[in-house]
Amino acid sequence: MTIAATARATPRHRLPLVTGATVGRILSVLRREAGSWNAPVLTLMAAEKHDPFLTLIGCILSLRTKDETTAVAAPRLFARAATPQAMLALSAAEIERLIFPVGFYRTKARVIQTICRDLLERFNGVVPDSLDDLLSLKGVGRKTANLVITEAFGKPGICVDTHVHRISNRWGLVRTATPDQTEAALREVLPRRYWLEYNALLVAFGQTLCQPLSPWCSRCPIAARCPRIGVVRSR
């Protein structure tokens, strides 16, 4: 069943869709509540402390890995190596051991080493603050690059992962099929003043309440404003 068909079939979807004009009120509620969620993404961000290198490597570790796993593995790695130079002093086997059991940990250990060499050879060991330069690093995609731009450098950008993609569509703010399409659509409809915080708020929200298959709508602070597009079961 398509999203549109599901929306017609569920009375809950008679609520107004979230728009660029109304999203600010929802984000203000999430901003106020986020501290009580104990979300893994907030733990990881605290460990990275807005350091560009730690943010970059932390995002690499998080790809196709549960947030709870990344939130433990990343600080363990950073305790041993928090710079490109220190990371290259470790062998691939040591990095593998430190980041296990993140998904594809052997591949990621090699990617991390490649990124660190590239940073030293091309950028004097400094993580670039340009989206294009970040995308030129092997293993760095749009999600990672946008996260570094927003979280580490405080520059406008929209990082879209599965949580942001799912919730933005669940609200009806966008109607997209892929995260890349969601990023492009959000750049059109999401007011620029919300770009910096949008990812962290929605990821924390998605980790704790607005989960994929059976969201905690009974506990949700914005339930009365959410059209719940595509939600067929909730708690």
C-alpha positions as CSV (number, residue, x, y, z in Angstrom):
1,M,0.0,0.0,0.0
2,T,1.3,3.4,-0.9
3,I,1.8,6.2,1.7
4,A,-1.1,8.1,0.2
5,A,-3.4,5.1,0.3
6,T,-2.4,4.4,3.9
7,A,-3.2,8.0,4.8
8,R,-6.7,7.7,3.3
9,A,-7.3,4.5,5.1
10,T,-6.4,5.7,8.6
11,P,-8.7,8.3,10.3
12,R,-5.7,9.7,12.2
13,H,-4.4,11.1,9.0
14,R,-7.2,13.7,9.0
15,L,-4.9,15.8,11.2
16,P,-3.2,18.5,9.2
17,L,0.2,17.6,7.8
18,V,3.3,19.3,9.2
19,T,4.5,22.1,7.0
20,G,7.4,24.5,6.9
21,A,5.2,27.0,8.7
22,T,4.2,24.7,11.5
23,V,7.3,22.6,12.0
24,G,8.9,25.1,14.4
25,R,6.2,24.5,17.1
26,I,6.9,20.8,16.9
27,L,10.6,21.2,17.1
28,S,10.3,23.5,20.1
29,V,8.5,20.7,22.0
30,L,11.1,18.1,21.0
31,R,13.9,20.5,22.0
32,R,12.4,20.9,25.4
33,E,11.8,17.1,25.9
34,A,15.0,15.7,24.4
35,G,17.1,15.9,27.6
36,S,14.9,13.3,29.2
37,W,15.1,10.7,26.5
38,N,18.6,9.3,27.2
39,A,19.1,8.8,23.5
40,P,22.3,7.1,22.2
41,V,22.8,9.9,19.6
42,L,23.1,12.5,22.5
43,T,25.6,10.3,24.3
44,L,27.7,10.0,21.1
45,M,27.6,13.7,20.4
46,A,28.7,14.4,24.0
47,A,31.7,12.1,23.4
48,E,32.6,13.8,20.2
49,K,32.4,17.3,21.8
50,H,31.9,18.9,18.4
51,D,35.4,18.0,17.3
52,P,35.4,17.7,13.5
53,F,37.7,14.6,13.4
54,L,35.8,12.8,16.1
55,T,32.5,13.7,14.5
56,L,33.7,12.4,11.1
57,I,35.0,9.1,12.5
58,G,32.0,8.6,14.8
59,C,29.7,9.0,11.8
60,I,31.7,6.4,9.8
61,L,31.3,4.0,12.7
62,S,27.5,4.6,12.9
63,L,26.8,3.6,9.3
64,R,24.6,0.5,9.2
65,T,25.2,0.0,13.0
66,K,22.8,0.3,15.9
67,D,23.1,3.7,17.6
68,E,23.5,2.0,21.0
69,T,26.6,0.1,19.7
70,T,28.2,3.2,18.1
71,A,27.7,5.1,21.4
72,V,29.9,2.6,23.2
73,A,32.5,1.8,20.5
74,A,33.3,5.4,19.4
75,P,34.4,6.6,22.9
76,R,36.5,3.4,23.3
77,L,38.3,4.2,20.0
78,F,38.7,7.9,20.8
79,A,40.3,7.1,24.2
80,R,43.1,5.5,22.2
81,A,43.3,7.8,19.2
82,A,41.7,11.2,18.8
83,T,43.7,12.6,15.9
84,P,44.6,11.4,12.4
85,Q,48.2,10.9,13.5
86,A,47.3,8.9,16.5
87,M,44.8,6.8,14.5
88,L,47.5,5.9,12.0
89,A,49.8,4.8,14.8
90,L,47.3,2.0,15.4
91,S,47.2,-1.1,13.2
92,A,44.1,-2.1,11.4
93,A,43.7,-5.1,13.8
94,E,43.9,-2.7,16.8
95,I,41.2,-0.5,15.3
96,E,39.0,-3.5,14.6
97,R,39.3,-4.7,18.1
98,L,38.4,-1.3,19.5
99,I,35.4,-0.7,17.3
100,F,33.9,-4.3,17.4
101,P,31.0,-5.1,17.2
102,V,30.0,-2.2,14.9
103,G,28.8,-3.3,11.5
104,F,31.5,-4.1,8.9
105,Y,34.1,-3.3,11.5
106,R,37.0,-4.7,9.4
107,T,36.0,-2.6,6.4
108,K,35.5,0.4,8.6
109,A,39.0,0.0,10.1
110,R,40.5,0.3,6.7
111,V,38.3,3.2,5.7
112,I,39.3,5.1,8.8
113,Q,43.0,4.6,8.0
114,T,42.4,5.7,4.4
115,I,40.6,8.8,5.6
116,C,43.3,9.7,8.1
117,R,46.1,9.3,5.4
118,D,44.0,11.5,3.1
119,L,43.5,14.1,5.7
120,L,47.3,14.3,6.4
121,E,48.3,14.2,2.8
122,R,45.7,16.6,1.3
123,F,44.5,18.7,4.2
124,N,47.4,18.9,6.6
125,G,45.6,16.7,9.1
126,V,42.7,19.1,9.4
127,V,39.1,18.0,8.6
128,P,37.8,20.3,5.8
129,D,34.7,22.4,6.4
130,S,33.6,22.3,2.8
131,L,30.9,19.8,1.7
132,D,32.7,19.1,-1.6
133,D,36.0,18.5,0.1
134,L,34.5,16.1,2.6
135,L,32.7,14.2,-0.2
136,S,36.1,13.8,-1.8
137,L,37.3,11.6,1.1
138,K,36.9,7.9,0.3
139,G,34.1,6.4,2.3
140,V,32.4,9.8,3.1
141,G,28.9,10.1,1.8
142,R,26.3,13.0,2.0
143,K,25.0,11.9,5.4
144,T,28.4,11.9,7.0
145,A,29.5,15.1,5.2
146,N,26.4,17.0,6.3
147,L,26.7,15.8,9.8
148,V,30.3,17.1,10.1
149,I,29.3,20.4,8.5
150,T,26.4,21.0,10.9
151,E,27.6,19.4,14.2
152,A,31.3,20.2,14.0
153,F,31.4,23.5,12.1
154,G,27.9,24.9,12.9
155,K,27.3,25.6,9.2
156,P,23.9,25.2,7.6
157,G,23.2,21.7,6.3
158,I,20.7,18.9,6.5
159,C,21.9,15.5,7.6
160,V,19.4,12.8,6.6
161,D,19.6,9.3,8.0
162,T,16.8,6.7,8.4
163,H,15.2,8.4,11.4
164,V,15.1,11.8,9.7
165,H,13.8,10.3,6.4
166,R,11.1,8.2,8.2
167,I,9.9,10.9,10.6
168,S,9.8,13.7,8.0
169,N,7.6,11.5,5.8
170,R,5.5,10.4,8.8
171,W,4.8,14.0,9.5
172,G,3.9,14.7,5.9
173,L,6.6,17.4,5.8
174,V,8.0,15.7,2.7
175,R,6.8,12.8,0.4
176,T,10.0,11.0,-0.6
177,A,11.3,7.5,-1.3
178,T,15.0,7.8,-0.3
179,P,17.2,9.8,2.2
180,D,18.8,11.7,-0.7
181,Q,15.4,12.8,-1.9
182,T,14.5,13.8,1.6
183,E,17.6,16.0,1.9
184,A,16.7,17.8,-1.3
185,A,13.1,18.2,-0.3
186,L,13.9,19.5,3.2
187,R,16.2,22.1,1.7
188,E,13.1,23.4,0.0
189,V,10.5,23.3,2.8
190,L,12.4,23.4,6.1
191,P,13.2,26.9,7.3
192,R,17.0,27.4,7.4
193,R,17.0,28.4,11.0
194,Y,16.1,24.8,11.9
195,W,18.7,23.0,9.8
196,L,21.4,22.8,12.4
197,E,19.3,21.1,15.1
198,Y,17.0,19.0,12.9
199,N,19.1,15.9,12.6
200,A,20.0,15.6,16.3
201,L,16.4,16.2,17.4
202,L,14.8,13.7,15.0
203,V,17.4,11.0,15.5
204,A,17.0,11.2,19.3
205,F,13.2,11.2,18.8
206,G,13.4,8.2,16.5
207,Q,15.7,6.3,18.8
208,T,13.4,6.6,21.8
209,L,9.8,7.3,20.8
210,C,9.1,7.6,17.1
211,Q,10.4,4.1,16.2
212,P,9.9,2.5,12.8
213,L,7.3,-0.3,13.3
214,S,5.5,0.5,16.5
215,P,6.1,4.1,17.7
216,W,5.3,5.1,21.3
217,C,2.5,7.4,20.3
218,S,1.0,7.1,23.8
219,R,4.1,8.7,25.3
220,C,4.7,11.2,22.4
221,P,4.7,14.9,23.4
222,I,3.5,15.9,19.9
223,A,1.0,13.1,19.3
224,A,-1.9,15.5,19.1
225,R,-0.2,17.3,16.2
226,C,1.1,14.3,14.3
227,P,-0.8,12.8,11.3
228,R,1.1,9.5,11.7
229,I,1.3,8.9,7.9
230,G,2.2,5.2,7.3
231,V,1.7,4.2,10.9
232,V,-0.4,1.1,11.1
233,R,0.4,0.1,14.7
234,S,1.5,2.0,17.7
235,R,2.0,1.7,21.4
